[in-house]
């Protein structure tokens, strides 16, 4: 969650066209999406 914007959650990965990382950018996007989803659920439970 963004500290300055409570209730706004972000996920994803910055694109770097020069990086030869293959599928790691997608994996990071999926992983941060899952973490953001868990954060939303926890925030809603405590709101």
JOPEQUI-V613300 format. One record per backbone hydrogen bond with DSSP energy under -1.0 kcal/mol. NH is the residue of the N-H (numbers start at 1). CO is the residue of the C=O. Records with the same first field share a line. If there is no record, write none. Layout:
NH=CO ; CO
This chain:
2=8
8=5
19=16
24=21
27=23
28=24
29=25
30=26
31=27
32=28
33=29
34=30
35=31
36=32
37=33
38=34
39=35
40=36
41=37
42=38
43=39
44=40
45=41
46=42
